[in-house]
C-alpha cells in the first residue's frame, strides 16, 4: 500500500511539475508510510498466532529487527512456540466494548477519519495474556480481528479457551459474561 501510494503521488508530481520532484515526493510518502506507520504499528495491525492441541505458535514483533524482517521478508519471520503444559495462567484483556456497527475498512465517517479503526485498536487493545510457569508474559493481540469481526473473534476465543483447564483461565466477571453471551 505504501509503495502504491508513493508511486501514485510521485507520478502526479513527476508528470505535472518535475520528474526529480516526483521521485523525491514519492520517496518521502513511501518512507513515511512504510517506516512511520507500518514499523510503529506492526504489532497491532499484524499479529499472527495459531493454536494446536499441544502448542501455541506466534510471531513476536516487539523488537524492531523482527518488525523489519516481517515487513521485507514475512515468510522468514521466526515463529515462537509455547508448550501448553508450560502455561500457568491465561487472561483476556480489554474485550468490551464491541464495535459491531463499525468496520476497519477505509471509511470516512463522522467518528473520525481513515485512521479511525487504527486509533480504536491502539486505544482499546484486546489481548490474550499468557503467563508461563517461569513468569514470562506473552501477549497475543487480537485487536484487529476483534475490531473487524467481533462475533467471529469471540467464537474463536471461546474455542481457544475451552482447550484449557478452567483453573488456568483468569477472566474478569465482565469479560466472562461478555464471552458467554
URVENUR-V222662 format. One record per run of one state. SS is the DSSP state (h for helix, s for strand, l for the rest). FROM is the first residue (numbers start at 1). TO is the last residue. Records with the same first field share a line. If there is no record, write none. Layout:
SS=FROM-TO  FROM-TO
This chain:
l=1-1  17-18  46-48  52-54  60-63  73-73  77-78  94-115  124-126  133-136  142-142  149-149  163-165  170-172  181-181
h=2-16  19-45  64-72  74-76  84-86  116-123  143-148  150-162  166-168  173-180
s=49-51  55-59  79-83  87-93  127-132  137-141  169-169
